[in-house]
Amino acid sequence: LVCSNVVGPKGIALQVRARENDGKLDQLANQILEQSFAEWGRAGNCTVDGKLSWVDAQHTFVSSVARDGECFVLMVADNGNPWRFRLQFIDPDLIDQDRNETLAGGNQIRMGVEVNGAGKPVAYYVKTRHPDDYQTSGQAVREERIPAERMIHGFRADRIAQTRGVPWTSTAMTRLKMLSGYEEAELVAARISASKMGFFTSQSGEDYQADGTEDTGNLRMEVAPGQFEQLPAGVDFKPFDPQHPATAFAEFEKAMLRGIASGLGVSYTSLSNNLESVSYSSIRQGLIEERDQWRVTQFWMIEHFCDIVYRAWLRQTLDAGAVNLPAAKYQKFVAAQWVPRGWQWVDPRNEADAQITAINNGLMTRTQALAERGLDIEDVLRERQAEDELMAAMGIVLPV
């Protein structure tokens, strides 16, 4: 859900907004930078291992933050590509969380993060290899001190002076464990209930063969459906007949999933894929609240990952001469905005009519309407212009 709703299939798109001295957009420079960034974002260019594209990197970042509570990304400046800039994702387990000490200069190391007196990160202590890797068995693992300006440490701080992140699923873990245990108990009980057996008793108790004997001397018998056993002398059978599956299981599961959904900040219908007893009004209300949460996460990710990467990429790209633009105008070209994914509504026709009414009455712009769907107005207008020119060349006239 996080990857699908925060990043989406096409990722959070870059729109460079460099302007001329008269305030107009520098269309040529913006197009050059956007095309160059898109080329850098192809798989094989943007990450050190060559496995990820820029969209893949966005998915990896937000999924790591949700699962592990944080994500570490090293910004590498080397000659691995024409832009001399790549990303390297670092497993959070490699940051030595057991390292806590006060340094001579006054800085402190908290869970592998060196901070100054104000609590600002100064450096990160990263293990060269994973401590649980089989190749490191019996070997000493070295640590490398990496300056904070080279590292992106993405996590959502819930408390003041927080140093490391907390998994987003932490509030729901208790209910997840309870649901797992209850499902297992129901499964075992249902299997026992399905194993209907019978027993023969005799005064002599001959021919009885138990499946085993415990340390206490009690005889042990394996349960199997349709099986009839003869009991030993003097032994009577007391029936045990659990009535399962129980009818309370479905309601218990719903209650647990509702609590889990609340803890995760998503709607019950999205988490459980259960659309029974759902009306248009109820599902629309649930989607509005849930999508507001996704938008919060989208803009958090833009500020703490996308914009940081673009600024570092732009500096290295201009210095490397990968684009035909002057490096002295970095402050001009750094102006950019990001367009996150949008969503289709439950009733697209009613929503579209409402947006048209708002636009016609000056309560909304076309730019805002398209941004809600994850589209950029310049791209849409260029496509419309290309369509109009193509239809005119082919002599096709469509109704407005």
C-alpha positions as CSV (number, residue, x, y, z in Angstrom):
1,L,0.0,0.0,0.0
2,V,2.8,2.4,0.8
3,C,4.7,1.8,-2.4
4,S,1.5,1.9,-4.5
5,N,0.0,5.1,-3.0
6,V,3.1,7.2,-2.2
7,V,5.3,6.4,-5.3
8,G,2.9,4.8,-7.8
9,P,3.8,3.2,-11.1
10,K,5.7,6.2,-12.6
11,G,7.2,7.7,-9.4
12,I,7.2,11.3,-8.2
13,A,8.0,13.3,-11.3
14,L,10.5,16.2,-11.5
15,Q,9.4,19.5,-13.0
16,V,12.3,22.1,-13.2
17,R,11.1,25.6,-12.8
18,A,14.1,27.8,-13.6
19,R,13.1,31.3,-14.7
20,E,14.6,34.1,-16.7
21,N,15.2,37.6,-15.3
22,D,11.8,38.7,-16.5
23,G,10.1,36.0,-14.5
24,K,9.2,33.8,-17.4
25,L,10.1,30.1,-17.4
26,D,13.4,29.1,-19.1
27,Q,11.8,26.5,-21.2
28,L,15.0,25.3,-22.9
29,A,17.0,24.9,-19.8
30,N,14.2,23.2,-17.9
31,Q,13.7,20.7,-20.7
32,I,17.4,20.0,-20.9
33,L,17.6,19.3,-17.1
34,E,14.5,17.2,-17.1
35,Q,15.7,15.0,-20.0
36,S,19.1,14.6,-18.4
37,F,17.6,13.7,-15.1
38,A,15.3,11.2,-16.8
39,E,18.3,9.6,-18.5
40,W,20.3,9.4,-15.3
41,G,17.3,7.8,-13.7
42,R,17.4,4.8,-16.0
43,A,18.4,1.4,-14.5
44,G,22.1,1.0,-14.6
45,N,22.9,4.7,-14.1
46,C,21.5,6.0,-10.8
47,T,22.6,3.4,-8.3
48,V,26.0,1.9,-7.6
49,D,24.9,-1.7,-8.1
50,G,23.3,-0.8,-11.4
51,K,20.1,-2.7,-10.5
52,L,17.6,0.1,-9.7
53,S,16.1,2.9,-11.7
54,W,15.0,6.2,-10.2
55,V,11.5,4.9,-9.7
56,D,12.9,1.7,-8.2
57,A,15.0,3.9,-5.8
58,Q,11.9,5.7,-4.7
59,H,10.1,2.4,-4.0
60,T,13.1,1.1,-2.1
61,F,13.4,4.3,0.0
62,V,9.8,4.5,1.2
63,S,9.4,0.7,1.7
64,S,12.6,0.6,3.8
65,V,11.3,3.6,5.9
66,A,8.0,1.9,6.5
67,R,9.4,-1.6,7.2
68,D,12.6,-0.7,9.1
69,G,11.7,2.8,10.3
70,E,14.5,4.4,8.4
71,C,16.5,4.3,5.2
72,F,20.2,5.2,4.6
73,V,21.3,6.4,1.2
74,L,24.9,7.3,0.4
75,M,25.4,9.9,-2.3
76,V,28.5,8.8,-4.3
77,A,30.4,11.2,-6.5
78,D,32.5,9.2,-8.9
79,N,33.1,8.6,-12.6
80,G,30.6,5.7,-12.8
81,N,28.5,7.6,-15.3
82,P,28.6,10.9,-17.2
83,W,26.8,12.7,-14.4
84,R,29.4,11.6,-11.8
85,F,26.7,10.9,-9.3
86,R,25.1,7.7,-8.0
87,L,23.2,6.4,-5.1
88,Q,24.1,3.5,-2.7
89,F,21.4,2.1,-0.4
90,I,22.8,0.9,2.9
91,D,21.1,-1.7,5.1
92,P,20.1,-0.1,8.4
93,D,21.6,-3.1,10.2
94,L,25.0,-1.9,9.1
95,I,24.7,1.3,11.2
96,D,26.1,0.2,14.6
97,Q,23.2,0.8,16.9
98,D,25.2,-0.6,19.9
99,R,27.8,2.1,19.6
100,N,27.1,4.8,22.2
101,E,29.8,7.1,23.6
102,T,30.9,10.6,24.2
103,L,33.8,11.8,22.1
104,A,36.7,14.1,23.2
105,G,35.5,17.1,21.3
106,G,32.0,17.0,22.9
107,N,30.2,15.2,20.2
108,Q,28.2,12.1,21.1
109,I,27.6,8.9,19.2
110,R,24.0,7.7,19.6
111,M,23.2,4.3,18.1
112,G,25.9,4.7,15.5
113,V,25.1,8.3,14.7
114,E,27.5,11.0,15.7
115,V,25.7,14.3,16.7
116,N,27.0,17.6,17.8
117,G,25.8,19.6,20.8
118,A,22.7,20.8,19.0
119,G,21.7,17.2,18.1
120,K,22.6,17.7,14.4
121,P,24.1,14.6,12.7
122,V,27.8,14.9,11.9
123,A,28.7,11.4,10.8
124,Y,27.5,7.8,10.6
125,Y,29.5,4.7,11.6
126,V,28.8,2.0,9.0
127,K,30.0,-1.5,9.2
128,T,31.8,-2.7,6.0
129,R,29.9,-6.0,6.0
130,H,26.7,-7.3,7.5
131,P,27.4,-8.8,11.0
132,D,25.1,-11.8,10.2
133,D,26.7,-12.5,6.8
134,Y,28.1,-16.1,6.7
135,Q,31.3,-14.7,5.1
136,T,32.0,-12.7,8.3
137,S,31.8,-15.7,10.6
138,G,34.8,-15.6,12.9
139,Q,36.1,-12.4,11.4
140,A,36.3,-8.9,12.8
141,V,33.9,-6.4,11.0
142,R,35.4,-3.0,10.4
143,E,33.5,0.3,10.7
144,E,33.8,3.3,8.4
145,R,33.0,6.9,9.5
146,I,30.9,8.6,6.8
147,P,30.3,12.4,7.0
148,A,26.6,13.3,7.3
149,E,26.7,15.6,4.2
150,R,27.2,12.5,2.0
151,M,24.4,10.5,3.7
152,I,20.6,10.7,3.4
153,H,19.0,9.4,6.6
154,G,15.3,9.3,6.0
155,F,13.0,8.7,9.0
156,R,9.9,10.3,10.4
157,A,10.7,11.8,13.8
158,D,8.0,11.2,16.4
159,R,9.9,12.7,19.4
160,I,12.2,15.6,19.9
161,A,16.0,14.7,19.6
162,Q,15.1,11.3,18.1
163,T,18.2,9.8,16.4
164,R,16.9,6.6,14.7
165,G,13.6,5.7,13.1
166,V,10.8,3.4,14.4
167,P,9.0,1.0,12.0
168,W,5.6,2.2,11.0
169,T,4.1,-1.2,11.9
170,S,5.1,-1.0,15.5
171,T,1.7,0.3,16.7
172,A,0.0,-2.7,15.0
173,M,2.4,-5.4,15.9
174,T,0.5,-6.5,19.0
175,R,-2.8,-7.0,17.2
176,L,-0.9,-8.7,14.3
177,K,0.6,-11.2,16.7
178,M,-2.8,-11.8,18.4
179,L,-4.5,-12.4,15.0
180,S,-1.8,-14.8,14.0
181,G,-2.1,-16.8,17.2
182,Y,-5.9,-16.9,16.9
183,E,-5.8,-18.1,13.3
184,E,-3.3,-20.9,14.3
185,A,-5.6,-21.9,17.2
186,E,-8.6,-22.0,15.0
187,L,-6.8,-24.1,12.4
188,V,-5.6,-26.7,15.0
189,A,-9.0,-26.9,16.6
190,A,-10.7,-27.3,13.2
191,R,-8.3,-30.2,12.3
192,I,-9.0,-31.9,15.7
193,S,-12.7,-31.4,15.2
194,A,-12.5,-33.0,11.7
195,S,-10.7,-36.1,13.1
196,K,-13.7,-38.1,14.2
197,M,-12.6,-41.3,15.9
198,G,-14.1,-44.4,17.6
199,F,-12.9,-46.7,20.3
200,F,-13.5,-50.3,21.3
201,T,-13.2,-51.4,24.9
202,S,-12.8,-54.9,26.2
203,Q,-12.2,-56.4,29.7
204,S,-8.9,-57.9,28.8
205,G,-7.5,-54.9,26.8
206,E,-5.6,-57.2,24.5
207,D,-4.1,-56.2,21.1
208,Y,-3.8,-52.5,22.1
209,Q,-0.7,-50.9,20.5
210,A,-0.1,-47.3,21.6
211,D,1.9,-44.9,19.4
212,G,4.3,-44.2,22.1
213,T,4.8,-43.7,25.8
214,E,5.8,-40.4,27.4
215,D,8.3,-40.0,30.2
216,T,5.5,-39.9,32.8
217,G,4.3,-43.3,31.6
218,N,1.1,-42.0,29.8
219,L,0.3,-43.7,26.6
220,R,0.3,-41.4,23.5
221,M,-2.0,-41.8,20.5
222,E,-1.9,-40.0,17.1
223,V,-5.2,-38.7,16.0
224,A,-6.4,-39.5,12.5
225,P,-9.8,-39.2,10.9
226,G,-11.8,-42.4,10.5
227,Q,-9.6,-44.4,12.8
228,F,-10.9,-46.9,15.4
229,E,-8.7,-48.0,18.3
230,Q,-9.0,-50.6,21.0
231,L,-8.4,-49.3,24.5
232,P,-6.4,-51.2,27.2
233,A,-8.1,-52.9,30.1
234,G,-9.7,-50.5,32.6
235,V,-9.4,-47.5,30.3
236,D,-12.5,-45.6,29.3
237,F,-12.8,-42.9,26.7
238,K,-14.0,-39.4,27.5
239,P,-15.1,-37.6,24.3
240,F,-13.6,-34.3,23.3
241,D,-15.6,-32.7,20.5
242,P,-14.7,-29.1,19.8
243,Q,-17.2,-27.4,17.5
244,H,-15.1,-25.7,14.9
245,P,-14.8,-23.6,12.8
246,A,-16.4,-21.2,15.3
247,T,-18.7,-18.5,14.1
248,A,-17.0,-15.9,16.2
249,F,-13.8,-16.1,14.2
250,A,-15.0,-13.8,11.4
251,E,-16.0,-11.0,13.8
252,F,-12.8,-11.4,15.7
253,E,-10.8,-11.1,12.5
254,K,-12.7,-8.0,11.5
255,A,-12.1,-6.4,14.8
256,M,-8.4,-7.1,14.7
257,L,-8.0,-5.9,11.2
258,R,-9.9,-2.7,12.0
259,G,-7.5,-2.0,14.9
260,I,-4.5,-2.9,12.7
261,A,-5.7,-0.6,9.9
262,S,-6.1,2.3,12.4
263,G,-2.6,1.7,13.7
264,L,-1.2,1.7,10.2
265,G,-3.1,4.8,9.2
266,V,-5.0,3.1,6.3
267,S,-8.6,2.2,5.7
268,Y,-10.0,-1.1,6.7
269,T,-11.3,-1.8,3.2
270,S,-7.8,-1.2,1.7
271,L,-6.0,-3.4,4.2
272,S,-8.5,-6.3,4.2
273,N,-9.9,-6.1,0.6
274,N,-13.3,-6.5,2.2
275,L,-15.9,-4.4,0.4
276,E,-19.0,-6.0,1.9
277,S,-21.6,-3.5,3.3
278,V,-19.7,-0.6,1.7
279,S,-21.7,2.3,0.1
280,Y,-20.6,5.0,-2.2
281,S,-20.6,7.6,0.6
282,S,-18.7,5.4,3.1
283,I,-16.0,4.3,0.8
284,R,-15.5,7.9,-0.5
285,Q,-15.2,9.2,3.0
286,G,-12.7,6.5,3.9
287,L,-10.7,7.2,0.7
288,I,-10.5,10.9,1.4
289,E,-9.1,10.5,4.9
290,E,-6.7,7.8,3.7
291,R,-5.4,9.7,0.7
292,D,-4.8,12.8,2.9
293,Q,-2.4,10.5,4.9
294,W,-0.7,9.4,1.7
295,R,-0.3,13.0,0.6
296,V,1.4,13.8,3.9
297,T,3.8,10.9,3.2
298,Q,4.3,12.0,-0.4
299,F,5.4,15.5,0.5
300,W,7.6,14.2,3.4
301,M,9.4,12.0,0.9
302,I,9.8,14.9,-1.5
303,E,11.5,17.0,1.1
304,H,13.6,14.3,2.7
305,F,14.7,12.3,-0.4
306,C,13.7,13.6,-3.8
307,D,14.7,17.2,-3.4
308,I,18.0,16.3,-1.7
309,V,18.9,13.9,-4.5
310,Y,18.1,16.5,-7.2
311,R,20.2,19.2,-5.6
312,A,23.2,16.9,-5.2
313,W,22.7,15.5,-8.7
314,L,22.5,19.0,-10.2
315,R,25.7,20.2,-8.5
316,Q,27.6,17.2,-9.8
317,T,26.0,17.3,-13.2
318,L,26.9,21.0,-13.8
319,D,30.4,20.5,-12.4
320,A,31.0,17.5,-14.7
321,G,29.7,19.3,-17.8
322,A,27.1,16.6,-18.5
323,V,24.7,19.3,-19.7
324,N,25.4,22.4,-21.7
325,L,24.4,24.8,-19.0
326,P,26.7,27.1,-16.9
327,A,27.6,25.8,-13.4
328,A,27.5,29.4,-12.1
329,K,23.7,29.4,-12.4
330,Y,23.1,26.6,-10.0
331,Q,20.8,28.7,-7.8
332,K,18.7,29.3,-10.9
333,F,18.4,25.7,-12.0
334,V,17.8,24.3,-8.5
335,A,14.3,25.7,-8.5
336,A,12.0,22.6,-9.1
337,Q,8.8,21.1,-8.0
338,W,7.7,17.5,-7.8
339,V,4.5,16.0,-9.0
340,P,3.4,13.0,-7.0
341,R,0.9,10.4,-8.2
342,G,-2.8,11.2,-8.1
343,W,-5.9,8.9,-7.8
344,Q,-9.0,8.2,-9.7
345,W,-12.2,8.7,-7.7
346,V,-15.0,6.3,-7.0
347,D,-17.3,8.1,-9.4
348,P,-15.1,9.8,-12.0
349,R,-18.0,11.5,-13.8
350,N,-19.4,13.3,-10.7
351,E,-15.8,14.3,-9.7
352,A,-15.0,15.7,-13.1
353,D,-18.3,17.7,-13.2
354,A,-17.5,19.1,-9.8
355,Q,-14.0,20.2,-11.0
356,I,-15.3,21.7,-14.2
357,T,-17.9,23.7,-12.1
358,A,-15.1,24.9,-9.7
359,I,-12.8,25.9,-12.6
360,N,-15.6,27.8,-14.4
361,N,-16.4,29.7,-11.2
362,G,-12.8,30.5,-10.5
363,L,-12.6,28.3,-7.4
364,M,-9.9,26.0,-8.9
365,T,-7.4,26.1,-11.7
366,R,-6.7,23.5,-14.4
367,T,-3.2,23.2,-12.9
368,Q,-4.7,22.2,-9.5
369,A,-7.2,19.8,-11.1
370,L,-4.5,18.0,-13.0
371,A,-2.2,17.9,-10.1
372,E,-4.8,16.0,-8.0
373,R,-4.6,13.3,-10.7
374,G,-0.8,13.4,-10.7
375,L,-0.5,15.2,-14.0
376,D,1.4,18.3,-15.1
377,I,-0.4,20.9,-17.1
378,E,2.6,21.6,-19.4
379,D,2.8,17.9,-20.4
380,V,-1.0,17.8,-20.9
381,L,-1.0,20.9,-23.1
382,R,2.0,19.7,-25.1
383,E,0.2,16.4,-25.8
384,R,-3.0,18.3,-26.8
385,Q,-1.0,20.5,-29.1
386,A,0.6,17.5,-30.7
387,E,-2.8,15.8,-31.1
388,D,-4.3,18.9,-32.7
389,E,-1.4,19.2,-35.2
390,L,-1.6,15.5,-36.0
391,M,-5.4,15.6,-36.6
392,A,-5.1,18.7,-38.7
393,A,-2.5,17.1,-40.8
394,M,-4.7,14.1,-41.3
395,G,-7.8,16.1,-41.9
396,I,-9.6,14.7,-38.9
397,V,-12.1,17.0,-37.0
398,L,-13.5,15.9,-33.6
399,P,-16.2,17.5,-31.6
400,V,-15.0,19.8,-28.9
